[in-house]
Amino acid sequence: MSGATVSVVIAAYNAMPYLTQCIASVAEQSIGRDRLEVIVVDDGSTDGTAAELERLKDTYPGLLRVFRQQNSGGPSAPRNAGLDHATGTFVFFLDADDRLGPEALERMVRMAEENGTDVVLGKMVGVGGRGAPTSMFRRNQPRTDVFSSRVYWTLNPMKLFRRELLERHGLRFPTDLAIGEDQLFVGAAYLHASGISVVADYDCLYWVLREDEGNITRRLKGSHLRLRFLPRMVDLILEHVPPGPGRDHLAHRHLTVEVQQLLADQLVFEPRATQRKMLGQLAEIIEPLWHEGMNERLSAMARLRLHLVRHRMLDEVLELVEFEKRLARTEVATPVLVDGGRALARYPFLRDPERAIPDLCYDVTAQLGVRHHVARAELKGGVLHLAGHGYLHRVETRDVTTELVLRERTGATEYRLPVTHTATPGLGAERDEGRYVYDLAGFEATVDITSAADGEPLTDGLWDISLAVGAQGITKEVRIGSKRGDDVSGAADTRIVATGGGLRAVTLYTTRPYGNFTLDLGETKHKVPPLLHVDEDIRWADGARTELRIGGRCDAAEHPEGALVVALDDGAGTTVTFPARRTSPDGAFDVTVPVDTLPAGVWTGELRLGPWAVPLPALPAGLAPAKWRRRALPWYARPLPGRSDRFALKVAKTDLVKALAKRFR
């Protein structure tokens, strides 16, 4: 099928009954069959795969191209054969056990075409208990590379490749490897690719665990098989990636994933003599990749594991593997030893004088988690009141030194404020099987904006709020607010407070998407005018036709008494104000304007809260005039004719001559 957009290459060996669903998932792709060719290479199946392929050719006429060959013992040869016959712009390698989501190819091709990338990863979903990689699928990545993402943590070939890339570099699956052949192929493609894309918002590939566990990586056992491909992956990295952060990024995967799997799933089952031999080989293989500068990238467990491998400490390796398996079963974090401001995990052989393993192999200080909770976050006036608890996971709350941290988001300015440490008896008893006690993890703190900056007022800006949780000489900082009590609101709370320089807006709000608390001073994000609302139905007060009633709502949670007013201006230098009266807890108010007290003139108006103001709406055109007598003379107040765009009230004496003439006309 010349001119196909995608060639789907399927290597099939004894793939029944999975093959039927696999091919159906390709045939039903939303990209359309006219843009597809499906190349199936039967690698000497004996279970009815061949007959099913013939049936499927009739079911999907013109779609399938089937090739048969003697069993090669692995997926490399049939994949290579399929690639040799492919004509599509792109190639997708699909195992006969697996299946595609209906829009998978359309979405991946679009991603490649829009971003000019050579490799596209589609989100994988495990089926039947099979684990699928996840770290690279946290978000869509239109264009990335192997060094600035987690794509290297999935080296299976079920991806979309631009065929020109594969042909230009002569990339094929090595046929002399029973396992790991996909790593060499995909690793080389990643390194040569002009851009890599990730589709993470759609389930593209369903990765199936066969009921008979007949997936090839599960059938083939023995550490010697893995020790054949791993040195070649190391050589690939050394040849194509110069020393530095990029090489370390790729090495990290092999020094953790491959080494751990080889020890736990293979080496422990070998005879003693083979174990010694294989451990020595593994030590030689990893030597070019591991250097001291990588330690910060590695977990303490990985550092310890690699140390034992490097020094060929077989008995210790075997004991560590068993420890890890027990740890995985309990899912309870390992206790730590705190010494000199560092936390050391109590893994096997910690400070064992006979082994003399460096403390660095146990140092988990950087990995310590901070557990925190806010029970109170209340802004009153210009003072923020906070209370809750915070503690370092696995570190008892002795010698507590917790502080509150205010940090201005756009600059380097920060202030550390003391907290009052409070008792928290029983805290932690329901977690970690009650193994750890945190009885002095509570805190209470106040932040007065007029003095929080070392005795001076905080400047305008966004002040992020963190807790520097300290105990036993270790301190970790964490933003707070995402974990809070049900009665602690995360909604924006704006208050207008009186300071030495006048009125100031202070808003406590939670940031998205995590819900951490931030103080907004000076309307950086939260403006005051949108909080001021005036009702359109301005009218005369019931029973008082000379009192204009103006209603509305102020959404500021607090403001000084008497600060909210209606201000009327006659345009000639006279301004009069009338205070608002709160009528309900939700901020509703009304203002009474006795128009019979106003001097003659045309009065415009606005609702004011200190320096903030919003204009009053236009008076209703049908509002009847107010009439009264002042010093025995008749006066009136009415909407100014012809002004429907803004509030305009005309106050004047009645012209008796004109009034009488109009009456007797």
Secondary structure, DSSP 8 states (H G I E B T S, - for coil): -TT-SEEEEEEESS-TTHHHHHHHHHHT-TT-GGGEEEEEEEES--SSHHHHHHHHHHHSTTTEEEEEE---SSSHHHHHHHHHH--SSEEEEEETT-EE-TTHHHHHHHHHHHHT-SEEEEEEEEETT-----GGGSS-EEEE-SSSSSGGG---S-SEEEHHHHHHTT----TT-SSSHHHHHHHHHHHH-S-EEEEEEEEEEEEE--TT---HHHH---HHHHHHHHHHHHHHHHHHS-TTHHHHHHHHHIIIIIHHHHHHHTGGGS-HHHHHHHHHHHHHHHTTT--GGGGGGS-HHHHHHHHHHHTT-HHHHHHHHHHHHHHHHH-----EEEETTEEEE--TTTT-TTT---GGGGB-GGG--EEEEEEEEEEETTEEEEEEEEEETTS---S---EEEEEETTSS-EEEEE-EEE--TTTTTTSGGG----TT-EEEEEEETTTTBTTB---SEEEEEEEEEEETTEEEEEE-SSSB-TTS--S-EEEEEEETTEEEEEEEEE-TTT--EEEEESSSSS-SGGGEEE-S--EEETTEEEEEEEEEEE--SB--TT-EEEEEE-SSS-EEEEE-EE-STTSEEEEEEEGGGS-SEEEEEEEEETTEEEE-----TT---EEEEETTEEEEEEE-TT--SS--EEEEE--HHHHHHHH--
